[in-house]
Amino acid sequence: MAATEKIDMSVFERRESEVRSYSRGWPTVFDTALGSRLRDETGREYLDFFGGAGVLNYGHNNPVFKEALLDYISRDGVAHSLDMASVAKREFLESIESRILTPRGLDYKVQFPGPTGTNAVEAALKLARKVTGRESVINFTNAFHGMTLGSLSVTGNSMKRGGAGIPLVHATPMPFDNYFDGVTEDFHWFSRVLDDSGSGLNRPAAVIVETVQGEGGVNVARPEWLRGLAELCAERDILLIVDDVQMGCGRTGPFFSFEIAGITPDIVTVSKSISGFGLPLALTLFKSELDMWLPGEHNGTFRGNNHAFVTGRAALETYWADDKLEKETLRKGEMVRGRLDEIADGHDGVSTRGRGLIQALAFADKAAAGKVCAAAFDRGLLLETAGPDDEVVKLLPPLTTTDEEFAEGLDIMAESVDQVLG
């Protein structure tokens, strides 16, 4: 198709549900992708600072992972196996153990709860309630944990919660770090209601938290706040669940985003980039003493995605045999943040936030963020909005994005902000 031809979107508008979202902001039909770039069917190229919402930490069609997958498929390796043992699963578990858990001193069992992040969260909530015998869970303002009923109950966004169609119960929100702009110490309220028999708060089974709230607006928890939360939970025999679905797999620098705080959560959820290639895979990790599941008590048809095991193992062996990726991610994150600071300094009502390679521009004029993303798309850059009012432009580029690609994309961002606010 020639670049001058009109792209045909009619079948999407005619047949696909109105629930679709990203395709509305990016009105083109993508065809191929490699590294940090996508191409549509006209051949137009787009630099990707969206990264599949955190799925593509190692880039599109990473050649190392692709070769491993093609080799596995060509020898008729098992594709679907429920939770049966397979060579692909064994090798993936061995890599998780040797590359991730053992070097960090983590004695976690690995559960494959289903193919997506919300499945991992559902399993974590069920396990916490089973272990403790309690029902309620503490979540945080502006949290996002998934779209199924359990994970939605601990999600803050009112529009997403409204889609449930029924009351969402057994969850109590508490203020996330800096929710009160530093004026009120968050834990003063939290610890008080936990210890006050007249507060009306039932003793919770668990607390679930993101160390950086991605969908909620790139709200970054301080390491000392996370440590305080972990201590509060330990003192009161409450399980701590860290949702690392979007911030794990190196997004903030270390493999797990909670490593910066020096804490060991009781339960961790991982998905998105754990397969490395964009294939569905999710893990619920938990301390060995919490493994109280009965056989088959939590299951799923697609929890044995062997193709994802193959590419996931390739990702772990390629990028987590040493600390090079972590150091590069932190370096690139500082570089990106520096340029974003320059952009923000040039305009009133614009600020920056982030950690590692989850970075953002926040706009006082809440309508500006969407306009910036639209202007960037017109210039060949994919960006998404975040926050309760879509007031934040969020960057989730592949960790493998080059310095030159960052310079190109950040130039486009600067031009787009100038266009919208200038």
C-alpha positions as CSV (number, residue, x, y, z in Angstrom):
1,M,0.0,0.0,0.0
2,A,1.4,3.4,-0.9
3,A,1.9,5.9,1.8
4,T,-0.6,8.3,0.1
5,E,-3.4,5.8,0.2
6,K,-6.1,6.2,2.8
7,I,-6.0,3.5,5.5
8,D,-9.1,1.4,5.7
9,M,-10.4,1.4,9.3
10,S,-14.0,0.4,8.4
11,V,-14.0,-3.2,9.6
12,F,-12.8,-2.1,13.1
13,E,-15.6,0.6,13.2
14,R,-18.2,-1.9,11.9
15,R,-17.4,-5.0,13.9
16,E,-15.1,-4.3,16.8
17,S,-16.7,-3.3,20.1
18,E,-16.9,0.3,21.2
19,V,-14.7,-0.7,24.2
20,R,-11.6,-0.3,22.1
21,S,-9.4,2.5,23.2
22,Y,-5.8,2.8,21.9
23,S,-6.9,2.5,18.3
24,R,-8.9,5.7,18.7
25,G,-5.9,7.7,19.6
26,W,-3.7,6.0,17.0
27,P,-5.9,5.8,13.9
28,T,-3.7,3.6,11.7
29,V,-3.2,-0.1,11.0
30,F,0.1,-1.4,12.2
31,D,1.8,-4.1,10.3
32,T,5.4,-4.8,11.4
33,A,7.6,-4.0,14.4
34,L,11.2,-4.3,15.4
35,G,13.1,-2.9,18.4
36,S,11.6,0.4,19.4
37,R,9.7,1.0,16.1
38,L,6.4,0.0,14.5
39,R,5.4,0.5,10.9
40,D,1.8,0.8,9.6
41,E,0.6,-0.8,6.4
42,T,1.5,2.3,4.4
43,G,5.1,1.9,5.5
44,R,5.0,4.9,7.9
45,E,7.3,4.4,10.8
46,Y,6.5,5.2,14.5
47,L,8.9,5.4,17.4
48,D,7.3,3.5,20.3
49,F,7.4,5.1,23.7
50,F,4.4,3.1,24.8
51,G,6.0,-0.4,24.7
52,G,2.7,-2.3,24.9
53,A,1.9,-0.6,28.2
54,G,5.0,-2.3,29.7
55,V,4.9,-5.6,27.8
56,L,7.8,-4.9,25.5
57,N,10.7,-4.1,27.9
58,Y,13.1,-5.8,25.5
59,G,11.6,-4.3,22.3
60,H,9.4,-5.7,19.5
61,N,10.4,-9.0,18.0
62,N,13.6,-9.3,19.9
63,P,15.7,-11.4,17.6
64,V,17.2,-13.6,20.4
65,F,13.8,-14.5,21.7
66,K,12.4,-14.9,18.2
67,E,15.1,-17.4,17.3
68,A,14.5,-19.4,20.5
69,L,10.7,-19.5,19.8
70,L,11.1,-20.5,16.1
71,D,13.5,-23.3,17.1
72,Y,11.0,-24.6,19.7
73,I,8.1,-24.5,17.3
74,S,10.1,-26.1,14.5
75,R,10.8,-29.1,16.6
76,D,7.2,-29.5,17.6
77,G,7.7,-28.4,21.2
78,V,4.6,-28.6,23.3
79,A,2.5,-25.4,23.0
80,H,-0.3,-26.0,25.5
81,S,0.0,-28.1,28.6
82,L,-2.3,-26.8,31.4
83,D,0.0,-27.3,34.5
84,M,1.6,-30.5,33.3
85,A,5.4,-30.6,33.5
86,S,7.2,-29.7,30.3
87,V,10.8,-29.1,29.3
88,A,10.0,-25.5,28.5
89,K,8.5,-24.9,32.0
90,R,11.4,-26.7,33.7
91,E,13.9,-24.5,32.0
92,F,11.9,-21.3,32.7
93,L,11.6,-22.2,36.4
94,E,15.4,-23.0,36.6
95,S,16.1,-19.6,35.1
96,I,13.7,-17.8,37.5
97,E,15.5,-19.6,40.3
98,S,19.1,-19.0,39.2
99,R,18.8,-15.6,37.6
100,I,16.2,-13.9,39.8
101,L,15.3,-15.5,43.1
102,T,18.6,-17.0,44.4
103,P,20.8,-14.0,43.8
104,R,18.3,-11.8,45.7
105,G,17.9,-14.3,48.6
106,L,14.2,-14.8,47.8
107,D,12.5,-18.1,48.8
108,Y,9.4,-17.7,46.6
109,K,7.2,-20.4,45.2
110,V,6.0,-19.7,41.7
111,Q,2.4,-20.1,40.7
112,F,1.1,-19.8,37.1
113,P,-2.4,-18.5,37.7
114,G,-3.5,-17.7,34.1
115,P,-2.2,-15.6,31.2
116,T,-2.6,-12.0,32.4
117,G,-1.7,-9.6,35.2
118,T,-5.3,-9.5,36.6
119,N,-5.1,-13.4,37.0
120,A,-2.0,-13.0,39.1
121,V,-3.7,-10.4,41.3
122,E,-6.8,-12.5,41.7
123,A,-4.7,-15.5,42.8
124,A,-2.7,-13.2,45.3
125,L,-5.9,-11.9,46.9
126,K,-7.4,-15.4,47.1
127,L,-4.3,-16.8,48.7
128,A,-4.0,-14.0,51.2
129,R,-7.6,-14.6,52.3
130,K,-7.1,-18.3,52.5
131,V,-3.9,-18.0,54.6
132,T,-5.2,-15.5,57.0
133,G,-8.9,-16.4,57.2
134,R,-9.7,-12.7,56.8
135,E,-11.7,-11.0,54.0
136,S,-10.8,-7.3,53.7
137,V,-7.8,-5.9,51.7
138,I,-6.3,-2.5,52.0
139,N,-5.6,-0.8,48.6
140,F,-4.5,2.7,47.8
141,T,-5.9,5.8,46.1
142,N,-5.3,5.9,42.3
143,A,-4.3,2.2,42.3
144,F,-4.8,0.0,39.3
145,H,-4.7,-3.8,39.7
146,G,-6.8,-5.2,36.9
147,M,-10.3,-5.5,35.4
148,T,-11.7,-8.7,36.8
149,L,-13.9,-8.3,39.9
150,G,-11.3,-9.1,42.6
151,S,-8.6,-6.9,41.1
152,L,-11.1,-4.3,40.2
153,S,-12.3,-4.1,43.8
154,V,-8.8,-2.8,44.8
155,T,-8.5,-0.5,41.8
156,G,-9.2,3.2,42.4
157,N,-10.5,4.6,39.0
158,S,-14.2,5.3,39.3
159,M,-14.9,4.8,35.6
160,K,-13.3,1.4,35.5
161,R,-15.0,0.4,38.8
162,G,-18.3,1.5,37.4
163,G,-18.0,-1.1,34.6
164,A,-18.3,-3.9,37.1
165,G,-22.1,-3.5,37.3
166,I,-22.2,-4.7,40.9
167,P,-20.9,-3.4,44.3
168,L,-17.2,-4.0,44.8
169,V,-16.6,-5.0,48.4
170,H,-14.1,-6.2,50.9
171,A,-11.5,-3.5,50.0
172,T,-10.7,-0.3,51.8
173,P,-8.6,2.5,50.1
174,M,-5.9,4.3,52.0
175,P,-3.9,7.4,50.8
176,F,-0.9,6.6,48.6
177,D,2.5,8.2,49.4
178,N,2.3,12.0,49.0
179,Y,-1.5,11.9,48.4
180,F,-1.8,14.9,50.7
181,D,1.1,16.7,49.1
182,G,3.3,16.1,52.1
183,V,1.1,18.1,54.5
184,T,-0.2,15.1,56.3
185,E,1.8,12.0,57.1
186,D,0.0,9.2,55.3
187,F,0.8,6.5,57.9
188,H,-0.6,8.5,60.7
189,W,-4.1,7.9,59.4
190,F,-3.4,4.3,58.3
191,S,-1.8,3.1,61.5
192,R,-4.4,4.9,63.6
193,V,-7.5,3.2,62.0
194,L,-5.8,-0.2,62.1
195,D,-5.2,0.1,65.9
196,D,-8.4,1.9,66.8
197,S,-11.1,-0.6,67.7
198,G,-13.7,2.1,67.0
199,S,-12.5,2.8,63.5
200,G,-14.9,0.3,61.9
201,L,-12.0,-1.2,59.8
202,N,-11.9,-5.0,60.0
203,R,-8.5,-6.4,60.4
204,P,-7.3,-6.9,56.8
205,A,-5.8,-10.0,55.2
206,A,-3.4,-8.0,53.1
207,V,-2.3,-4.7,51.7
208,I,-1.7,-4.5,48.0
209,V,0.4,-1.7,46.5
210,E,2.3,-0.6,43.4
211,T,5.7,1.0,44.1
212,V,5.0,3.3,41.2
213,Q,1.4,3.8,40.1
214,G,1.5,3.6,36.4
215,E,-2.1,3.9,35.3
216,G,-2.8,6.1,38.3
217,G,-0.5,8.9,37.0
218,V,3.1,7.7,37.6
219,N,2.9,8.3,41.3
220,V,6.2,7.3,42.8
221,A,6.4,5.9,46.4
222,R,9.5,6.9,48.3
223,P,11.7,4.0,49.5
224,E,11.1,5.1,53.1
225,W,7.4,5.0,52.7
226,L,7.6,1.5,51.3
227,R,9.7,0.4,54.2
228,G,7.3,1.9,56.6
229,L,4.4,0.1,54.9
230,A,6.3,-3.2,55.1
231,E,7.1,-2.7,58.8
232,L,3.5,-1.8,59.6
233,C,2.3,-5.0,57.9
234,A,4.8,-7.2,59.6
235,E,4.0,-5.7,63.0
236,R,0.3,-6.4,62.6
237,D,0.5,-9.8,60.9
238,I,-0.9,-8.4,57.6
239,L,0.4,-9.8,54.3
240,L,2.1,-7.4,51.9
241,I,1.3,-7.8,48.2
242,V,3.4,-5.9,45.7
243,D,1.8,-5.6,42.3
244,D,4.8,-5.6,40.0
245,V,2.9,-6.3,36.8
246,Q,3.9,-3.1,35.1
247,M,6.9,-2.0,37.1
248,G,8.7,-5.3,37.3
249,C,11.1,-7.0,34.9
250,G,13.5,-4.0,35.1
251,R,11.2,-1.1,34.4
252,T,12.5,0.9,37.3
253,G,16.1,-0.5,37.1
254,P,16.3,-3.6,39.3
255,F,14.3,-6.6,38.2
256,F,11.7,-6.1,41.0
257,S,10.7,-2.5,41.6
258,F,10.6,-3.0,45.4
259,E,14.3,-3.8,45.6
260,I,15.1,-0.1,46.0
261,A,13.4,-0.1,49.4
262,G,15.1,-3.3,50.6
263,I,11.9,-5.0,51.5
264,T,10.7,-8.6,50.9
265,P,6.9,-8.7,50.1
266,D,4.9,-11.7,51.1
267,I,3.4,-12.0,47.7
268,V,4.4,-10.5,44.3
269,T,2.5,-10.4,41.1
270,V,4.4,-10.3,37.8
271,S,3.2,-10.3,34.2
272,K,3.5,-8.1,31.1
273,S,7.3,-8.3,30.2
274,I,7.9,-11.6,32.0
275,S,7.6,-13.5,28.6
276,G,9.8,-11.0,27.0
277,F,8.2,-11.3,23.6
278,G,4.6,-10.0,24.2
279,L,3.2,-13.5,24.8
280,P,0.7,-13.9,27.6
281,L,2.2,-15.1,30.9
282,A,1.7,-14.2,34.5
283,L,3.3,-15.3,37.8
284,T,2.1,-15.1,41.4
285,L,5.2,-15.4,43.7
286,F,4.9,-16.0,47.4
287,K,6.9,-17.0,50.4
288,S,7.1,-20.8,50.7
289,E,5.3,-20.9,54.0
290,L,2.3,-19.4,52.4
291,D,1.8,-22.2,49.9
292,M,-1.4,-23.5,51.4
293,W,-3.2,-24.2,48.1
294,L,-4.9,-27.5,47.6
295,P,-4.2,-29.2,44.3
296,G,-6.4,-27.6,41.6
297,E,-7.9,-25.1,44.1
298,H,-6.9,-22.3,41.7
299,N,-6.4,-23.2,38.0
300,G,-6.9,-22.0,34.5
301,T,-6.8,-23.5,31.0
302,F,-4.0,-21.3,29.7
303,R,-1.6,-21.2,32.6
304,G,0.8,-23.5,30.7
305,N,1.9,-21.2,27.8
306,N,5.0,-23.0,26.8
307,H,5.9,-20.5,24.0
308,A,6.0,-17.8,26.7
309,F,8.2,-20.1,28.9
310,V,10.7,-20.3,26.0
311,T,10.9,-16.6,25.3
312,G,10.8,-15.8,29.0
313,R,13.7,-18.0,29.7
314,A,15.6,-16.4,26.8
315,A,14.9,-13.0,28.3
316,L,16.2,-14.0,31.7
317,E,19.3,-15.6,30.4
318,T,20.1,-12.8,28.0
319,Y,19.4,-9.7,30.2
320,W,19.6,-10.9,33.8
321,A,22.8,-12.9,34.0
322,D,24.4,-9.7,35.2
323,D,23.5,-6.1,36.2
324,K,24.2,-4.4,32.8
325,L,20.6,-3.8,31.9
326,E,19.8,-2.4,35.4
327,K,22.6,0.1,35.2
328,E,21.7,1.1,31.6
329,T,18.1,1.5,32.5
330,L,19.0,3.8,35.4
331,R,21.4,5.8,33.2
332,K,18.9,6.2,30.4
333,G,16.2,7.1,33.0
334,E,18.4,10.0,34.3
335,M,19.0,11.1,30.7
336,V,15.3,11.1,29.9
337,R,14.3,12.8,33.1
338,G,16.9,15.6,32.4
339,R,15.3,16.3,29.1
340,L,11.8,16.2,30.4
341,D,12.8,18.6,33.2
342,E,14.0,21.0,30.4
343,I,10.7,20.7,28.6
344,A,8.8,21.3,31.9
345,D,10.9,24.3,32.8
346,G,9.9,26.0,29.6
347,H,6.2,25.9,30.3
348,D,4.0,26.9,33.2
349,G,1.9,24.2,34.8
350,V,4.1,21.3,33.6
351,S,6.0,19.0,36.0
352,T,7.9,15.7,35.8
353,R,7.8,12.5,37.8
354,G,9.1,8.9,37.5
355,R,11.7,6.4,38.3
356,G,14.0,4.5,36.0
357,L,12.4,4.2,32.5
358,I,8.9,5.0,33.7
359,Q,8.8,8.8,33.3
360,A,6.1,11.4,32.8
361,L,5.0,14.9,32.2
362,A,2.1,16.1,34.3
363,F,-0.1,19.0,33.1
364,A,-2.1,21.4,35.3
365,D,-4.3,21.9,32.2
366,K,-5.7,18.4,32.2
367,A,-6.8,18.5,28.6
368,A,-3.2,19.2,27.4
369,A,-1.9,15.7,27.9
370,G,-4.2,14.2,25.4
371,K,-3.5,16.9,22.9
372,V,0.3,16.4,23.4
373,C,-0.1,12.7,22.6
374,A,-2.1,13.5,19.5
375,A,0.5,16.0,18.3
376,A,3.2,13.4,19.0
377,F,1.4,10.7,17.0
378,D,1.1,13.1,14.0
379,R,4.9,13.4,14.2
380,G,5.5,9.6,14.4
381,L,5.7,9.0,18.2
382,L,3.5,6.8,20.3
383,L,2.7,8.1,23.8
384,E,-0.2,7.4,26.2
385,T,-1.9,9.3,28.9
386,A,-2.4,8.3,32.5
387,G,-3.9,9.6,35.8
388,P,-7.4,9.9,37.0
389,D,-8.2,12.7,34.5
390,D,-5.7,11.6,31.8
391,E,-3.6,14.6,32.8
392,V,-0.2,12.8,32.6
393,V,1.8,11.9,29.5
394,K,3.5,8.6,30.4
395,L,6.6,7.1,28.8
396,L,7.1,3.3,28.8
397,P,9.7,2.9,26.1
398,P,11.5,-0.4,25.6
399,L,14.5,-0.6,27.9
400,T,16.6,-1.4,24.9
401,T,15.8,1.9,23.2
402,T,19.0,3.6,22.1
403,D,20.3,7.0,23.1
404,E,19.7,8.2,19.6
405,E,16.1,7.0,19.6
406,F,15.5,8.7,22.9
407,A,16.9,12.0,21.5
408,E,14.6,11.7,18.5
409,G,11.5,10.9,20.6
410,L,12.2,13.6,23.2
411,D,12.6,16.2,20.4
412,I,9.2,15.2,19.2
413,M,7.8,15.5,22.7
414,A,9.3,19.0,23.0
415,E,7.8,20.1,19.7
416,S,4.4,18.6,20.7
417,V,4.3,20.4,24.0
418,D,5.3,23.6,22.4
419,Q,2.5,23.2,19.8
420,V,-0.1,22.5,22.5
421,L,1.0,25.1,25.1
422,G,2.8,27.6,23.0
